[in-house]
Amino acid sequence: MSLDDFALVLDRVGEHNGIVDLHGFGEPFLDAALTAKLQVLSQKWPLAKARLFSTLGVLRHEGFWDLLIEAGLRIIEVSFYGVDSASY
């Protein structure tokens, strides 16, 4: 979803103070606008808690986590997948 569409959705929904899941079709850490979306979410819904609930923890640049937290990320759940019981 584009940043403009994301902001439009937040505006149309109105006030929200619960959890907001930021996910889509694929790895959220590959979304180039993720930090900007977190910032918009924090501005428009300051009481909401941004969450990423499905990520494989794709390796990103140093400081990436700090940027996400500063932008408003409050909850993250990392998935660890294996092919058999030994790989878990």
N, CA, C and O atoms as a Tinker XYZ file with bonds, in Angstrom:
   352  protein
     1  N      0.849000   -1.172000    0.000000    73     2
     2  CA     0.000000    0.000000    0.000000    64     1     3
     3  C      0.894000    1.235000    0.000000    63     2     4     5
     4  O      1.880000    1.297000    0.735000    81     3
     5  N      0.553000    2.190000   -0.808000    73     3     6
     6  CA     1.351000    3.419000   -0.856000    64     5     7
     7  C      1.181000    4.196000    0.451000    63     6     8     9
     8  O      0.224000    3.981000    1.195000    81     7
     9  N      2.103000    5.079000    0.711000    73     7    10
    10  CA     2.035000    5.909000    1.911000    64     9    11
    11  C      0.801000    6.805000    1.883000    63    10    12    13
    12  O      0.147000    6.988000    2.909000    81    11
    13  N      0.479000    7.363000    0.723000    73    11    14
    14  CA    -0.717000    8.201000    0.600000    64    13    15
    15  C     -1.998000    7.417000    0.899000    63    14    16    17
    16  O     -2.885000    7.909000    1.598000    81    15
    17  N     -2.086000    6.203000    0.368000    73    15    18
    18  CA    -3.260000    5.366000    0.637000    64    17    19
    19  C     -3.333000    4.993000    2.111000    63    18    20    21
    20  O     -4.416000    4.969000    2.696000    81    19
    21  N     -2.196000    4.705000    2.706000    73    19    22
    22  CA    -2.144000    4.367000    4.123000    64    21    23
    23  C     -2.679000    5.523000    4.974000    63    22    24    25
    24  O     -3.499000    5.314000    5.868000    81    23
    25  N     -2.216000    6.725000    4.694000    73    23    26
    26  CA    -2.679000    7.912000    5.430000    64    25    27
    27  C     -4.172000    8.137000    5.213000    63    26    28    29
    28  O     -4.883000    8.515000    6.144000    81    27
    29  N     -4.648000    7.910000    3.996000    73    27    30
    30  CA    -6.070000    8.066000    3.694000    64    29    31
    31  C     -6.916000    7.084000    4.518000    63    30    32    33
    32  O     -7.961000    7.457000    5.053000    81    31
    33  N     -6.467000    5.856000    4.614000    73    31    34
    34  CA    -7.193000    4.857000    5.405000    64    33    35
    35  C     -7.277000    5.293000    6.866000    63    34    36    37
    36  O     -8.339000    5.212000    7.482000    81    35
    37  N     -6.167000    5.750000    7.411000    73    35    38
    38  CA    -6.174000    6.196000    8.814000    64    37    39
    39  C     -7.139000    7.359000    9.013000    63    38    40    41
    40  O     -7.870000    7.405000   10.003000    81    39
    41  N     -7.138000    8.289000    8.076000    73    39    42
    42  CA    -8.049000    9.431000    8.162000    64    41    43
    43  C     -9.511000    8.990000    8.093000    63    42    44    45
    44  O    -10.354000    9.488000    8.840000    81    43
    45  N     -9.796000    8.072000    7.210000    73    43    46
    46  CA   -11.187000    7.632000    7.007000    64    45    47
    47  C    -11.704000    6.797000    8.176000    63    46    48    49
    48  O    -12.884000    6.867000    8.520000    81    47
    49  N    -10.822000    6.010000    8.782000    73    47    50
    50  CA   -11.244000    5.174000    9.908000    64    49    51
    51  C    -11.550000    6.027000   11.126000    63    50    52    53
    52  O    -12.488000    5.739000   11.870000    81    51
    53  N    -10.775000    7.061000   11.331000    73    51    54
    54  CA   -10.963000    7.900000   12.512000    64    53    55
    55  C    -10.044000    7.464000   13.633000    63    54    56    57
    56  O     -9.071000    6.747000   13.400000    81    55
    57  N    -10.344000    7.890000   14.846000    73    55    58
    58  CA    -9.476000    7.622000   15.992000    64    57    59
    59  C     -9.440000    6.131000   16.324000    63    58    60    61
    60  O    -10.449000    5.432000   16.241000    81    59
    61  N     -8.243000    5.662000   16.704000    73    59    62
    62  CA    -8.054000    4.264000   17.096000    64    61    63
    63  C     -6.959000    4.224000   18.147000    63    62    64    65
    64  O     -5.942000    4.904000   18.012000    81    63
    65  N     -7.158000    3.428000   19.200000    73    63    66
    66  CA    -6.138000    3.355000   20.242000    64    65    67
    67  C     -5.734000    1.929000   20.578000    63    66    68    69
    68  O     -5.221000    1.669000   21.666000    81    67
    69  N     -5.959000    1.015000   19.663000    73    67    70
    70  CA    -5.580000   -0.377000   19.875000    64    69    71
    71  C     -4.336000   -0.741000   19.088000    63    70    72    73
    72  O     -3.547000    0.124000   18.710000    81    71
    73  N     -4.175000   -2.019000   18.848000    73    71    74
    74  CA    -3.035000   -2.529000   18.083000    64    73    75
    75  C     -3.321000   -2.381000   16.592000    63    74    76    77
    76  O     -4.438000   -2.621000   16.134000    81    75
    77  N     -2.298000   -1.983000   15.845000    73    75    78
    78  CA    -2.381000   -1.873000   14.386000    64    77    79
    79  C     -1.325000   -2.803000   13.802000    63    78    80    81
    80  O     -0.127000   -2.604000   14.006000    81    79
    81  N     -1.778000   -3.817000   13.077000    73    79    82
    82  CA    -0.859000   -4.768000   12.465000    64    81    83
    83  C     -0.384000   -4.239000   11.128000    63    82    84    85
    84  O     -1.189000   -3.976000   10.234000    81    83
    85  N      0.918000   -4.086000   10.992000    73    83    86
    86  CA     1.512000   -3.625000    9.737000    64    85    87
    87  C      2.107000   -4.827000    9.014000    63    86    88    89
    88  O      3.240000   -5.239000    9.263000    81    87
    89  N      1.318000   -5.360000    8.131000    73    87    90
    90  CA     1.766000   -6.504000    7.344000    64    89    91
    91  C      1.100000   -6.407000    5.988000    63    90    92    93
    92  O      0.285000   -5.518000    5.740000    81    91
    93  N      1.440000   -7.289000    5.155000    73    91    94
    94  CA     0.846000   -7.270000    3.827000    64    93    95
    95  C      1.107000   -8.582000    3.140000    63    94    96    97
    96  O      0.950000   -9.650000    3.732000    81    95
    97  N      1.498000   -8.504000    1.913000    73    95    98
    98  CA     1.757000   -9.702000    1.134000    64    97    99
    99  C      3.256000   -9.869000    1.001000    63    98   100   101
   100  O      3.843000   -9.507000   -0.020000    81    99
   101  N      3.868000  -10.412000    2.023000    73    99   102
   102  CA     5.309000  -10.631000    2.001000    64   101   103
   103  C      5.985000  -10.089000    3.243000    63   102   104   105
   104  O      5.331000   -9.787000    4.241000    81   103
   105  N      7.274000   -9.972000    3.174000    73   103   106
   106  CA     8.112000   -9.557000    4.296000    64   105   107
   107  C      7.985000   -8.060000    4.560000    63   106   108   109
   108  O      8.328000   -7.259000    3.691000    81   107
   109  N      7.496000   -7.658000    5.746000    73   107   110
   110  CA     7.312000   -6.235000    6.028000    64   109   111
   111  C      8.604000   -5.430000    6.039000    63   110   112   113
   112  O      8.585000   -4.232000    5.753000    81   111
   113  N      9.726000   -6.068000    6.364000    73   111   114
   114  CA    10.996000   -5.333000    6.396000    64   113   115
   115  C     11.475000   -4.940000    5.008000    63   114   116   117
   116  O     12.401000   -4.139000    4.884000    81   115
   117  N     10.865000   -5.484000    3.965000    73   115   118
   118  CA    11.228000   -5.109000    2.599000    64   117   119
   119  C     10.386000   -3.949000    2.078000    63   118   120   121
   120  O     10.589000   -3.494000    0.952000    81   119
   121  N      9.447000   -3.469000    2.881000    73   119   122
   122  CA     8.626000   -2.312000    2.522000    64   121   123
   123  C      9.460000   -1.050000    2.721000    63   122   124   125
   124  O      9.758000   -0.675000    3.855000    81   123
   125  N      9.832000   -0.402000    1.639000    73   123   126
   126  CA    10.680000    0.798000    1.715000    64   125   127
   127  C     10.010000    1.934000    2.472000    63   126   128   129
   128  O     10.688000    2.838000    2.961000    81   127
   129  N      8.681000    1.899000    2.573000    73   127   130
   130  CA     7.945000    2.966000    3.262000    64   129   131
   131  C      7.563000    2.600000    4.698000    63   130   132   133
   132  O      6.781000    3.317000    5.323000    81   131
   133  N      8.094000    1.511000    5.228000    73   131   134
   134  CA     7.699000    1.052000    6.557000    64   133   135
   135  C      7.947000    2.108000    7.632000    63   134   136   137
   136  O      7.059000    2.371000    8.443000    81   135
   137  N      9.106000    2.704000    7.657000    73   135   138
   138  CA     9.408000    3.729000    8.661000    64   137   139
   139  C      8.468000    4.922000    8.509000    63   138   140   141
   140  O      7.976000    5.448000    9.507000    81   139
   141  N      8.218000    5.350000    7.292000    73   139   142
   142  CA     7.305000    6.475000    7.055000    64   141   143
   143  C      5.887000    6.123000    7.493000    63   142   144   145
   144  O      5.190000    6.971000    8.049000    81   143
   145  N      5.450000    4.894000    7.254000    73   143   146
   146  CA     4.117000    4.466000    7.681000    64   145   147
   147  C      4.019000    4.486000    9.208000    63   146   148   149
   148  O      2.996000    4.892000    9.761000    81   147
   149  N      5.068000    4.054000    9.878000    73   147   150
   150  CA     5.078000    4.101000   11.335000    64   149   151
   151  C      4.980000    5.540000   11.843000    63   150   152   153
   152  O      4.289000    5.815000   12.824000    81   151
   153  N      5.669000    6.441000   11.174000    73   151   154
   154  CA     5.616000    7.845000   11.578000    64   153   155
   155  C      4.218000    8.428000   11.381000    63   154   156   157
   156  O      3.714000    9.139000   12.251000    81   155
   157  N      3.593000    8.133000   10.248000    73   155   158
   158  CA     2.235000    8.611000    9.983000    64   157   159
   159  C      1.271000    8.029000   11.009000    63   158   160   161
   160  O      0.422000    8.742000   11.544000    81   159
   161  N      1.400000    6.754000   11.276000    73   159   162
   162  CA     0.551000    6.101000   12.263000    64   161   163
   163  C      0.708000    6.748000   13.640000    63   162   164   165
   164  O     -0.282000    6.993000   14.328000    81   163
   165  N      1.937000    7.020000   14.035000    73   163   166
   166  CA     2.198000    7.649000   15.336000    64   165   167
   167  C      1.610000    9.051000   15.417000    63   166   168   169
   168  O      1.144000    9.468000   16.478000    81   167
   169  N      1.627000    9.775000   14.313000    73   167   170
   170  CA     1.071000   11.132000   14.291000    64   169   171
   171  C     -0.457000   11.115000   14.341000    63   170   172   173
   172  O     -1.068000   11.853000   15.113000    81   171
   173  N     -1.063000   10.270000   13.518000    73   171   174
   174  CA    -2.513000   10.278000   13.386000    64   173   175
   175  C     -3.223000    9.526000   14.510000    63   174   176   177
   176  O     -4.322000    9.902000   14.917000    81   175
   177  N     -2.595000    8.470000   15.004000    73   175   178
   178  CA    -3.180000    7.654000   16.072000    64   177   179
   179  C     -2.146000    7.497000   17.192000    63   178   180   181
   180  O     -1.597000    6.406000   17.348000    81   179
   181  N     -1.863000    8.522000   17.964000    73   179   182
   182  CA    -0.789000    8.474000   18.960000    64   181   183
   183  C     -0.977000    7.432000   20.063000    63   182   184   185
   184  O      0.001000    7.030000   20.694000    81   183
   185  N     -2.191000    6.993000   20.304000    73   183   186
   186  CA    -2.423000    5.993000   21.347000    64   185   187
   187  C     -2.397000    4.557000   20.819000    63   186   188   189
   188  O     -2.429000    3.609000   21.603000    81   187
   189  N     -2.339000    4.395000   19.514000    73   187   190
   190  CA    -2.300000    3.061000   18.910000    64   189   191
   191  C     -0.913000    2.447000   19.099000    63   190   192   193
   192  O      0.076000    3.155000   19.291000    81   191
   193  N     -0.862000    1.115000   19.040000    73   191   194
   194  CA     0.404000    0.384000   19.159000    64   193   195
   195  C      0.666000   -0.346000   17.844000    63   194   196   197
   196  O     -0.054000   -1.277000   17.480000    81   195
   197  N      1.699000    0.088000   17.144000    73   195   198
   198  CA     2.051000   -0.544000   15.867000    64   197   199
   199  C      2.720000   -1.884000   16.126000    63   198   200   201
   200  O      3.593000   -2.000000   16.986000    81   199
   201  N      2.296000   -2.903000   15.368000    73   199   202
   202  CA     2.851000   -4.245000   15.553000    64   201   203
   203  C      3.176000   -4.853000   14.194000    63   202   204   205
   204  O      2.429000   -4.697000   13.228000    81   203
   205  N      4.307000   -5.547000   14.144000    73   203   206
   206  CA     4.640000   -6.421000   13.023000    64   205   207
   207  C      4.514000   -7.835000   13.563000    63   206   208   209
   208  O      5.225000   -8.206000   14.498000    81   207
   209  N      3.616000   -8.633000   12.985000    73   207   210
   210  CA     3.413000   -9.948000   13.566000    64   209   211
   211  C      3.916000  -11.090000   12.699000    63   210   212   213
   212  O      3.860000  -12.247000   13.116000    81   211
   213  N      4.391000  -10.802000   11.540000    73   211   214
   214  CA     4.895000  -11.869000   10.690000    64   213   215
   215  C      6.119000  -11.387000    9.935000    63   214   216   217
   216  O      6.010000  -10.741000    8.893000    81   215
   217  N      7.265000  -11.705000   10.466000    73   215   218
   218  CA     8.514000  -11.369000    9.791000    64   217   219
   219  C      9.503000  -12.494000   10.025000    63   218   220   221
   220  O      9.471000  -13.169000   11.054000    81   219
   221  N     10.358000  -12.678000    9.079000    73   219   222
   222  CA    11.450000  -13.635000    9.241000    64   221   223
   223  C     12.702000  -12.947000    9.769000    63   222   224   225
   224  O     13.753000  -13.575000    9.896000    81   223
   225  N     12.589000  -11.664000   10.077000    73   223   226
   226  CA    13.737000  -10.935000   10.599000    64   225   227
   227  C     14.805000  -10.724000    9.545000    63   226   228   229
   228  O     15.994000  -10.881000    9.824000    81   227
   229  N     14.397000  -10.373000    8.344000    73   227   230
   230  CA    15.331000  -10.158000    7.239000    64   229   231
   231  C     16.424000   -9.191000    7.662000    63   230   232   233
   232  O     16.148000   -8.156000    8.270000    81   231
   233  N     17.647000   -9.526000    7.344000    73   231   234
   234  CA    18.796000   -8.693000    7.702000    64   233   235
   235  C     18.702000   -7.336000    7.010000    63   234   236   237
   236  O     18.550000   -7.259000    5.790000    81   235
   237  N     18.792000   -6.274000    7.797000    73   235   238
   238  CA    18.758000   -4.906000    7.282000    64   237   239
   239  C     19.996000   -4.174000    7.768000    63   238   240   241
   240  O     20.814000   -4.742000    8.491000    81   239
   241  N     20.136000   -2.923000    7.375000    73   239   242
   242  CA    21.314000   -2.140000    7.720000    64   241   243
   243  C     21.383000   -1.870000    9.228000    63   242   244   245
   244  O     20.377000   -1.930000    9.935000    81   243
   245  N     22.587000   -1.575000    9.694000    73   243   246
   246  CA    22.772000   -1.237000   11.105000    64   245   247
   247  C     21.943000    0.001000   11.444000    63   246   248   249
   248  O     21.941000    0.979000   10.697000    81   247
   249  N     21.259000   -0.049000   12.545000    73   247   250
   250  CA    20.428000    1.066000   12.962000    64   249   251
   251  C     18.978000    0.949000   12.514000    63   250   252   253
   252  O     18.149000    1.774000   12.897000    81   251
   253  N     18.656000   -0.066000   11.703000    73   251   254
   254  CA    17.296000   -0.241000   11.185000    64   253   255
   255  C     16.279000   -0.388000   12.316000    63   254   256   257
   256  O     15.219000    0.236000   12.288000    81   255
   257  N     16.604000   -1.212000   13.307000    73   255   258
   258  CA    15.700000   -1.414000   14.444000    64   257   259
   259  C     15.464000   -0.108000   15.189000    63   258   260   261
   260  O     14.338000    0.198000   15.584000    81   259
   261  N     16.527000    0.654000   15.377000    73   259   262
   262  CA    16.395000    1.940000   16.067000    64   261   263
   263  C     15.441000    2.864000   15.310000    63   262   264   265
   264  O     14.615000    3.542000   15.921000    81   263
   265  N     15.554000    2.891000   13.987000    73   263   266
   266  CA    14.664000    3.732000   13.181000    64   265   267
   267  C     13.200000    3.310000   13.339000    63   266   268   269
   268  O     12.313000    4.156000   13.454000    81   267
   269  N     12.957000    2.004000   13.343000    73   267   270
   270  CA    11.591000    1.515000   13.498000    64   269   271
   271  C     11.016000    1.888000   14.865000    63   270   272   273
   272  O      9.861000    2.302000   14.971000    81   271
   273  N     11.822000    1.738000   15.891000    73   271   274
   274  CA    11.362000    2.070000   17.246000    64   273   275
   275  C     11.124000    3.569000   17.378000    63   274   276   277
   276  O     10.113000    3.990000   17.940000    81   275
   277  N     12.035000    4.364000   16.873000    73   275   278
   278  CA    11.870000    5.820000   16.922000    64   277   279
   279  C     10.641000    6.272000   16.126000    63   278   280   281
   280  O      9.997000    7.260000   16.477000    81   279
   281  N     10.322000    5.541000   15.052000    73   279   282
   282  CA     9.174000    5.892000   14.217000    64   281   283
   283  C      7.850000    5.454000   14.839000    63   282   284   285
   284  O      6.788000    5.917000   14.422000    81   283
   285  N      7.903000    4.563000   15.838000    73   283   286
   286  CA     6.672000    4.194000   16.525000    64   285   287
   287  C      6.371000    2.712000   16.654000    63   286   288   289
   288  O      5.319000    2.356000   17.185000    81   287
   289  N      7.258000    1.827000   16.186000    73   287   290
   290  CA     7.016000    0.396000   16.341000    64   289   291
   291  C      7.034000    0.036000   17.821000    63   290   292   293
   292  O      7.979000    0.384000   18.529000    81   291
   293  N      6.003000   -0.657000   18.296000    73   291   294
   294  CA     5.896000   -1.004000   19.707000    64   293   295
   295  C      5.928000   -2.496000   19.967000    63   294   296   297
   296  O      6.330000   -2.918000   21.051000    81   295
   297  N      5.513000   -3.312000   18.997000    73   295   298
   298  CA     5.449000   -4.760000   19.194000    64   297   299
   299  C      5.973000   -5.438000   17.931000    63   298   300   301
   300  O      5.635000   -5.039000   16.817000    81   299
   301  N      6.805000   -6.472000   18.115000    73   299   302
   302  CA     7.246000   -7.269000   16.971000    64   301   303
   303  C      7.246000   -8.733000   17.374000    63   302   304   305
   304  O      7.646000   -9.091000   18.482000    81   303
   305  N      6.795000   -9.564000   16.464000    73   303   306
   306  CA     6.815000  -11.001000   16.661000    64   305   307
   307  C      7.580000  -11.601000   15.494000    63   306   308   309
   308  O      7.193000  -11.422000   14.339000    81   307
   309  N      8.661000  -12.310000   15.786000    73   307   310
   310  CA     9.518000  -12.890000   14.757000    64   309   311
   311  C      9.197000  -14.366000   14.619000    63   310   312   313
   312  O      9.133000  -15.085000   15.616000    81   311
   313  N      8.996000  -14.823000   13.394000    73   311   314
   314  CA     8.693000  -16.224000   13.115000    64   313   315
   315  C      9.971000  -16.964000   12.759000    63   314   316   317
   316  O     10.810000  -16.466000   12.009000    81   315
   317  N     10.099000  -18.148000   13.306000    73   315   318
   318  CA    11.223000  -19.024000   12.979000    64   317   319
   319  C     10.640000  -20.304000   12.401000    63   318   320   321
   320  O      9.991000  -21.079000   13.104000    81   319
   321  N     10.874000  -20.515000   11.128000    73   319   322
   322  CA    10.325000  -21.675000   10.459000    64   321   323
   323  C     11.403000  -22.735000   10.268000    63   322   324   325
   324  O     12.574000  -22.415000   10.067000    81   323
   325  N     11.001000  -23.986000   10.334000    73   323   326
   326  CA    11.904000  -25.083000   10.084000    64   325   327
   327  C     11.231000  -26.097000    9.178000    63   326   328   329
   328  O     10.024000  -26.038000    8.944000    81   327
   329  N     12.018000  -27.016000    8.678000    73   327   330
   330  CA    11.466000  -28.019000    7.777000    64   329   331
   331  C     11.134000  -29.328000    8.501000    63   330   332   333
   332  O     10.405000  -30.169000    7.976000    81   331
   333  N     11.671000  -29.484000    9.695000    73   331   334
   334  CA    11.369000  -30.664000   10.496000    64   333   335
   335  C     11.553000  -30.303000   11.980000    63   334   336   337
   336  O     11.977000  -29.191000   12.295000    81   335
   337  N     11.241000  -31.226000   12.880000    73   335   338
   338  CA    11.301000  -30.908000   14.309000    64   337   339
   339  C     12.713000  -30.563000   14.763000    63   338   340   341
   340  O     12.875000  -29.773000   15.693000    81   339
   341  N     13.724000  -31.122000   14.146000    73   339   342
   342  CA    15.113000  -30.821000   14.539000    64   341   343
   343  C     15.534000  -29.408000   14.174000    63   342   344   345
   344  O     16.382000  -28.821000   14.847000    81   343
   345  N     14.952000  -28.854000   13.118000    73   343   346
   346  CA    15.350000  -27.516000   12.686000    64   345   347
   347  C     14.641000  -26.425000   13.453000    63   346   348   349
   348  O     14.972000  -25.252000   13.277000    81   347
   349  N     13.674000  -26.760000   14.301000    73   347   350
   350  CA    13.051000  -25.783000   15.160000    64   349   351
   351  C     13.875000  -25.659000   16.407000    63   350   352
   352  O     13.536000  -24.877000   17.296000    81   351
